[in-house]
Amino acid sequence: MPALSKEDKLRLLTTILESRHADLREQNLNRQGKGHFHVSGMGHEALAAVSFLMEPEDYIVPYYRDRGLIIGRGMTTHELGLEYFAKRDTGSRGRQMPSHYSNAKLHIWSVPTPTGSQLLPACGIAWGIKLDRKKNLVVTTVGDAATRQGDFFEAVSFAKEKKLPLLLVVEDNAYGISMPTRKTNPLALGVLQASDWQQIDGSDVQKVYDTATAAMEKIRAGNGPAFFWVKMERLSSHTSSDDQKLYREEGELRALEKSDPLKCWRDQLIEEGIITAEEFAKIDNDIKERIRREYSEAEKAEDPSPNELLANVAKLPPEIDNEILPPGNYRIGDTVNKTLRAGLEEDPNRIIFGEDIEDPKGGVFRLTQKLSTEFPNQVFNSPLAESTILGVGCGLAAYGKRPVFELQFIDFIYPGFNQLITNISTLRWRSFGNWKCPLVIYAPYGAYLPGGSLWHSQANESALAHYPGLSQCTAKTP
């Protein structure tokens, strides 16, 4: 990848300025009572440099501080204004909070609020890319506090196991709201393998670009994932509902300017003779005034319609007329096996994934026997990690595959409950159908065990039925 040209450096400066002024505008609007909430990306804008290295068919699975990264990918500040006011003409049709980006055309996956829950779907998208033998990749990000989440470790493990085309970026601003994290994150504790993680100064835009250039070239060459730990400063409070002056010392707050990526990048370009201080001031003011106008226009845009509240909760099931099995008497296990086989034969995008499902075991109830032998590129064993099974399935489905994933017993779904409720059940609704999740999860319950007790015999469909977006079909094992 060539070095940044003068034009690219100026475009990157413009991108960072757009991100900064959009943040400042939203802060001002919030103080005026015209906005209900604001999440700042100030201090995190250097990651815009990563977006400059991305190709159209790459994906971003971000979190809520990635304003600079998202603008670099192609979202406009006008679109951000519409999202801030939760207007109808947005990627969520006004259903998401500010800074919860979603743009299917730009391959920006819909941001969920629960921290770290985006990482396993990112792995699913990356696995789909790898299964299709494409040279594309996924960039996914997470805050430092969320690296204590179990899904973070499952995502790192799955990415390494499958050698996924994934760049996972930890944005370490040293705080989880008010809690300091620099001594308690897994890298500091020695839980992570330090040699896996490239530690980068997040105020150095050029360094971020150069390090990402080398890493992304290796990812595209099939060398597996790359992991960045980017140290940066959160230049404002956690959100508009927080006041960091309550827990950060005055001297620490005064020193933040030294780590401001905008200031550092501006000073570097002035020193290189690419721009003068006067030219920067004009660009800065022009962008500020443009964004002021765009947000003013966005405030007047059409609001969501309450009549659309129930639109895109789920798609109606298709009418199926084709006969899988002729009339006769069949055991449930044989019926499931033949149905799975028919799906694999019909659609090469059908992927089956679960614990112990490969031959020679063929599943603990033999539901998948012979399938991995006959369809080795479509049937895979999973780790014993239900959140991985569900989260990866969600990402695969959003990418365009047709996953059919097995849990050994429905009682074991609870370690993956976050993925089921946060992502699988809500993705279609929260993106107004722009992102879809056609995922089938199957699991036995009831069984035949006299001592099956709590974890082999429960029927929990009544609990799951309370979550819109999930459709259920039950057939108790005899």
N, C-alpha and C positions, 0 to 999 in steps of 0.2 A: 504494500500500500504506500503510495507516494506521500511525501511530507505535506503538511498544510501549506497551500499557496497563500499569497497575500490576500486574495479574494476570499478564500476559505476562512482565514483568520478573522477578517472583518465580518464575515457572515456569522461566525461563531460568537464574536463579540455582540453582534446584533441579537442573536438568539438568547444570550445570557441577559442582555438588557431587557428584552421582551419579557423574559421570565421574572426578572426583578421588579419591573414596573407593574406587571400584572399582580404580583404579590402585594406591592405597596398600594395599588388601587383597591384591591380587595380589603386590605386592612383599613383603609380610609372609609370605604363604604360600610364596613362593619361598625366602625365607630359612629357613623352617621345613622345607624339603625336601618340601613338599606339592605344589609345582608345578614343572614342568620348564623353564619359560621365561616371560619377561614382556617385553612391549613397551609402553612408557609413552606416554601421550598428554598428560602433564602439561605445561602451557604452551601447548597447541594448542586448548584448550577453547573459545576465543571463536568458533570456527567453528560451534558449536552454534547461534549466531544465524542462520546461513544456513539451517539446517534448518527454522526457524520460518517461513520464507518459501516453503517448498516445498508443492506440491499432491500429492494421492495418486498421480497418474499420472506424476509426475516420477521421475527416477532419480538415484541416487548411485553413482558408481564411485570408491570411496575408496582410500586406502592405509592402512597399519597404524597410523598415529598419530591416526586420526580417531574416537576413542572418543566425544568430546563430540558431534560431528556425527551419529554413528550413534544415540546415545541420543536426541538431539533428533528424529531421524527416527522413532523409535518402538521401537527395540530396548530391552529391559529389562535391568536389572543382573542379574536372575536368569538371563537368557539368556547374558549375558556370563560369568557364573560357570560355566555349563555348557560354554561354549566354552573357558574357561581350563583346565578339567580334561579337555577333549576327550571329552565325554560323547556318548552316542548321540543324545539329543534336541536336536540342534543343526542349523543350516542346512547343515552339512557331514557330519553323522552321525559327528562326531569325527575327521574326516579332515584338518582344517586346524590350523595352529598358532594359539596365542592371538593375538587382535587381527586375525585374518584373517577379517573379517566377511563374512557372506553371509545374505541374507534375501530370497527371491524375492517374497514377499507385499508387502514394503515397498519393493521395487525397489532393494534394495541389492545391487549386483553383487559376485560372489565375488572377494575380494582375492587377487591373486597376490603372491608374495614378490619376484620380480625387479623392481627398481625401474624405474618408468616404463612397464611393460608393460601397464598398465591403460588408458593414455590413448587408444590407437587403438581398442580396443573401445568406449570411451566415445564416440568420434566415430561409430562404427558405429551405436550406439543412437540418438545424436542425429540421424544421417542418416535412420534409420527414422522417427523422430518427424516430421522435416521432410517426408519423402515422403508421410506420412499426413496432412499439413497440420494437425497438432495444435498446440496452444498450450503444450505441455509442454516441459520442458527437462531437461538432464543437468548435474549438478554432479560434476566430477571433480577429484581432488586429487593432488598429488605433492610430494615433498620437494625441497628446493633442490639437493641433491647430484645428484639424478636428472635435473636439467635439462641435464646434459651428455650424456644418452643421446640417441641418434639418434631413437628413437621420440618423444621430446618435440618435436623440431623437425618431424617428420613430422605429428604431431597438430596442432600450431599451424598448419602450412601447410594441412592438409586442412580444419580448422575455418574458416579464413579463406576458403579457396577456395569452400567450399559454403555459407558463411554459416550455420553450424550453430547450433541452439539449445543452446549449451554455455557453462557457466561453468567455466573452468579456473583452479584455485587452486594457486599455488605456496606451500607452507608453509616459509618460510625461517627455520630456526632456527640458521643460521650454521655448521652442522657436517654433514659426512658421516662418521658415526661419530666419528673423532678429527680428521679433516682440516678445517681452516677453509675456508669456501666464499665468504665475502663478497667476496673479491677475484677469485674465479675463476669465479663463475657467469656465464651468458651475458648477464644484464642488466648486471652490473658491467663486463663486457668490451665492452659496446656491440654485441654480436651481435644482440640483440633490439631491436626498435623500441620505444624507451622510452615513446612516446606511446600504445602499445597497452596498457600495463600500469599499472593503478591500484595504487599502492603504499600499503599500509595498515598501521597499527600494530596488531599482533595482540594487544596487551594491552588495547585499547580495544574492549570488546564492543559498545558503542553505535555506534561508527564502523563496525565490521564490518557490523552490521545495516543501518545507513543506506546504506552504499555498496552492499551487496548488494541492497537494496530497489530502488534506482534501476537497477542493472545488470540485474536479473532482469526488471523491467518492460520494458526495452528488448529483451531477448532474446525475451520472449513476444510482443512486437509485431513480430517478424520482422527485427530489425536485426542478426542475426548474433551471434557469440560475444563473450564478455567475458573478460578476463584479469586476475586479481588476483595481486599479489605481496605476500604478507602476512609482515611481519617479526615474529618471535616468538622466544621463548627456549625451549630444551629444558631443562626444570627438573630432569631426572634424566639418568642415563646413557643411552646409545643403546639398550641392552637390559640385561637382567639378566646378560648375559655380558660386560658392559663396565663399566669404572670411569672416569668422566670426571675424577676427581681426578688421574689420571695425566697428563692433557694440558690441563686448564684450570686457570688460576691461582686461588689462594684468593680473591683480591679479586673476580675475575669471578664466582665461584660465590656469594659473599656478596651480590653486587648483583642476583642473579636475581630476588629477591623483588619488586623494583620493577616487573618486567615480568610478574608473575603475573596472568593475566586474572581468576582467582577473587578474589584480594585486591582488585584494582582495581574489579571489578564490585560486590563487597560494600561497599567504601568509598563507591562512588557511590550505591548504594541507601540506605545509612545517611545520607549527606549530603542526599539528596532527601527524607528522611523516610518512605521506603517501608517501612523495616524498622529496628528498633533492634539494637544490638549483642547485647543479651540474646536477642532473637528469633532472630537469626542463629545464635547459639551453640546454641540448642535445635534448630533445623532441622538444623544441622551434625551434632550428636550423634545425632539421630534417624536421619538418613540413614546415618551411619557404622554404627550398630547394626543397622539393617535389612540393609545390605549384608553385614555380618559373618554374619548369619543366613542370608542367601540363598546365600552362597558355601559355608557349612557344609552346607546342604541339597544344593547342587550337587555337592559332593564325594561324597555318598552316592548320587548318581543312577546310572542304568544305564550301563555302559560299552558301547562298540561291540562287536559280535559279529564274531569272526574269520571266521565263516561267511559274512559279507556282504562280504568283501574284494573279490571280483570283481564285485559288483553294481554296475550303472550305469557300467561301463567304456565301453560303447557300446550303442546300440540295435541289435537285429537288423535287417537290411535288410528292407524290405517285399516281399511277394510281388507281382509285377507281372504281370498277365495281359493288359493291353490292348496291342494291336499298334500300334506307332508306324509301321512301314513294312511294306508287303506283301512277301512273298518276292520276291527279285530280286537283281541284282548292283548294288552301289553302291560309290562311292568313299568312303573313310573321311571325307573332308572334308564331303561331301554328307550323310552319315549324321549327323555331329555337328551340322551346321547344322539339319537337320530335327528332330533330337531337342531341340535348344535351342528351336527355334520352337514345338514342341509344348508344352514346359514353360511358355513365356511365355504361350501361348494359354490353357493350363489354369489357371494361377494368377497373378493380378495381383501377388501378393507375391514372385514370382520376380524377382530382380534379377541382371543380368549386368554384370560390371565387370572391366575389364582394359585393358592397353595396346594402343592402335591398333584397338580392336574396333568403333568407330563407323564408319559409312559416311562417305566413299566407300571408305576402305581395307577395312573389314570384316574386320580381323584380318590378321596377316602370312601366314597360311595360308588366308585367306578363309573361316574357320570361322563367322564371324558376319555375313557379308555380308547386307545388306538388313534385318537385325534392328533396328538402331537407327532406321532409317527407319520401320519398321512398328510398333515398340514404343518410342517416344521417351522414355517415362516409366519404362522398365524396363532400358534398355541404355545404359551409360555408359563413356566412356573413363576410365582411371585415370591418375594420375601414374606416372612411371617410379620406383616405390618399392614394392618387394615387401612390406616390412613393413606399409606402409599397406594394400595389397591384402588381406593375410591378417588383419591386426588389425581393420580395418573390417568385413571379412566375418564375423569372429567376433562382433563387437558387433551387426551386423545380424541374424545368426542368433539370438543370445540375445534380441533384441528381439521376434522373431517373424516376420521376413522369411525368404525362402528363397533365399539368395544362391548363385549359380553363378559363380565368379570364375576368370578366366583368368590364368595365367602364360605368357609367350611361350615359354619353354622350362623344363622341369623343372630343368635345371641352374641356373637363376637363382633357385631357391627359397631359397638360403642367406641372403641378406640379411633374409629374413622368418622365418628358422628359429626365432627367439625366440618369435614369435607362434604358430607351428605347434606347438611343443613345450610352451611355457609355458601357453598358453591354449586353443588349439583342441583339443588332444589330451586335456587334463586337466579341462576345465570341467565336463563332465557328472559325472565321477567325484568330483572334489573337492567338488561340491555335492550329491552323492548324487541326481543327476537333477533337482534343483530348478531348475538352470539347464541349458539344452540348447544345442547348437551344430550344427544340421543344415545344414552348409555343404558345398558341393561345390567342389573345386578341380580344374581340369583344365589339363593342360599337355602339349604334345608333347615327344617325345624321339626320338633316333635319326635322324630326318629323312632326307634324301637327299644331304646335303652330303659330298662326298669329303673335304673338309678341315674337317669339322665339329668335330673335335678335342674338347677337354675340355668346352667350354661349349655344345655343341649336340647331343652324341651320347651323353652318359652315361645309364646306367640305374641310378638310385639308389634304386629301390624297396626293395632289400634293407636299406638304412640306415633308411628310414622305417618299415619293417615292425617295427622293434624298439620302437616307441612305441605302447603300448596306447591305444586311443581313436581311432586312425586306421584307416580301412578303405581298401583299395586295389583298383583295377581297372586293368589295363594293356592297351593295344593299341598296339603299336609301329607307327609310321608306316612305310609301305613305302619 
